[in-house]
Amino acid sequence: MMEVSSLKTMQSNSIRYSFYFIGLICFGLGVAFSVKVKYLGLHPWDVLNVALFEHFGFSIGTWSIVVGLMLIGISLMVNRKYVNIGTFLNALLIGPIMDFFLWLDILPEASNNWTDYLLLLLGISLTGLGGGLYVSGGIGAGPRDGFMLSIADKFKWSVVHARIVVELIVLVIGFLLGGPVFWVTFIYTLILSPIFQFSLKIFTRLRGQLEGSYNPCYSAKQ
């Protein structure tokens, strides 16, 4: 019985971490696509990362790590229940993944015509898809989501209220530092959120099916 339970746990963890890491890769690739056409506008957190990069140097991914770790530090002081191994992995990996795709120099450059909107839509779609995929793995929330959940708990706000307040503050800081704010910035979440919610639902169901399709009792009899 213990062997069967151990096999099932290993199978479940393999599926969970596969979803998580593939999701991070898709998310990082999506952000890289969006950065290529950043003049159209970016998500508030990416506006901040790009602004810090253009203002102080290093790389966009490096600033993603720095900001993520700062948010984790604040979350640990406010409400540590939203910080776990997945939160740290998210903070440490998404930035380098994005930098890697930009470093490869295989993504299309901005052409300043209507095709740039297709690239941006592809970037947003991949980001939403990747977000739903890594969250469905159940390894943990990212540093930004964990921070907003902590703030919501601290001030007794709804998660939506906390997200709006936090992202507006981040957007203002990014804008003052010269980050790429344009009209797409203000509808980014309206496009991203439905894609994220849909992919989260689909991948959560798929994960359940994959874990349920594995029958260690049957395998043990073979």
N, C-alpha and C positions, 0 to 999 in steps of 0.2 A: 504493500500500500504506500509506503514511504517513497519507494522508487517511482511509482506511478505519479505521485504528487510532485516529485522533483522534476520528472519529465514534463509534466504539464506546466510547471512554473517556468522552466527553461524555454518552452515553446512560447508561452505568453510574453516573456521578457524579450525574446528575439523579435516577435512581431511588434511589440511596443517601441523598442529602440530603433527598429527599421523604419517605422512610421515617423518617429521623431527626427532621426538624422536625415532621411530623404526630404522631410518637410523643411528642415533648416536649409538644405541645399536649394530647394525650389524657392524658398523665401529670399535667400541671398541673391539668387539669380534674378528674381523679380525686381529687387531693389536696384541691382546693377543695370537692368534694362531701363528703369525709370530715371536713373542718374544720367544715362546717355542723352536723354531729352529733358534735362532738368529745367531748361528755360521755360517749359510749359507749366512748371510748378511741381512741388513734391509734397509728400505727407509731412506734417509739422516736425516730427522727429528727424526725418531725413533732411528737412530744411536746416535744422540746427546742426546736424553732423556735417553737411556740406559747408555751412557758414563757418564752422570751426576749422574745417580743413582749409578753406580759402583764406581765412584770417591768420591762422597760426601754423599751417603746414601739417606735416605727418600725412596720414591718409584718411579717407572717409571712414574706412573700416576701423581704424585705430580709434577715432573719436567715438564711433559706435560702442566700442568696448569700454572706453573711459566713462561715457555717459551711463552705459548700462551698469557698470560697477558702482558708480556713484548712487544710482537709483536703488541698487540692492542694499547699499550701506544705509540709506535712509529708511528703506523698508524694514531692515533688521531692527532699527531703533523704534519704528512706529508699530509694526505688527509682523513679527518674524514668521507667522504661519504661512505667508505667501512666498517664502523663499525656500527653495530646495535645490537638489542637484541639477534639475532641469533648468532652473533659473540661471545658475552660473554657466551651464553649457551654452545656453542661448546667448548670454551676454558675451561669451568668449569666442563663439564660433561664427555667428551670422556676419559680423563685420569682416573677418578674414575671408569668408566664403565670397562675399561681394567683391572685396578687393582682388581676389584671385580671378574672378570672371572679368573684371575690368583690366587686370594685368595681362590676361591672355590676348586681349585686343581682338576678339573674334565677334563681338557684338556690333551691330550696325551703328554708324555714327549718325548724329542728328543731321537731317537734310533740310530743315526749315520749311517743309511743306506738309501736306496732309498725312504722309506716311509716318511722320513722327507721332501722330495721335494713335496710330495702330501700335507702334512700339510701346507707347505709354500704356495703352490698354492691355497689351501683352504683359508688361511689367506688373501692372496692378493685379491682373488675373493670376499670374504666377505667385505673387505675394500672398494673395488671398487663399489660393490653393495650398501653398506651403504652410501658411498659418493654420489652416484647418487640419492639415495632415499632421503637423507636429503636436498640436494640442490634442488631437484624437489619440495620440500615443499615451497620454496620461502621465508623462514624465514630469511635467510642471509648467507653470506659466512663465512667460518671458519677463525680464526685469521691468519693462514699461507697464505691462498689464498688472504685474504684482504690485508695483508702486501705486497705480491708480486704485487698485483694490484696497491697499493699505490706507490711502488717503480717504477713500469712501468710508471705511470703517472708523477712522479717526474723527472725522467731522460729521458722521452720521448722514452722509450724502448717498444718493443713488449712484450706481456705477456710471450711468450715463452722465449725470451731473459732474462727477469727478473727472470723467474723460474730457468733457467739454472744457472745464476750467483748466485742467493741466495742459491740454493740447493748445489752448489759446495762449497760455503763458509761454509755452515752448515756442509757438509760432512767432510771438512778439519778439522774444529774445533772438531767434534765428533771423527774423527780418531786420532787426536793429544791427545785427552783425553782417548784414548784406547777403543773407541766404536767398535762394531762388523761390520767391513767392509770386505766384501768378494765379489766374482764375481756377486752374485745375486743383490747386491746393485746397480750395474751399469746397470742392465736391469729391475730393479724394476718398474720404470716409464713406460717403454715400454710395460710391461704387465698390469700395473694398469690403465693406461690412457684409452685404448680401452674398458676395462670393465666398467670404470666409465662413459665414453661417451655413451655406449650402455644402461646402466641402467638408466642414466639420461633421455635419449630419451624415454625409455619405461615407466618410472614412471611419467614423465611429461605428457605423453599421457594418462596414467591411471588416474592421478589426474584430468585432463580435463574431462575425461569420467565420473568419479564419481561425479564431481561437476555439470556436465551437466545433469546427470541422475536424479538429485534431482529437482523436480518441485514444488516450494513452492505454486505457484498459484493453482496447482491441489490439493495439500495437504490442502490448506485453504478451499477448497470447500467440503472436506469430513465431 
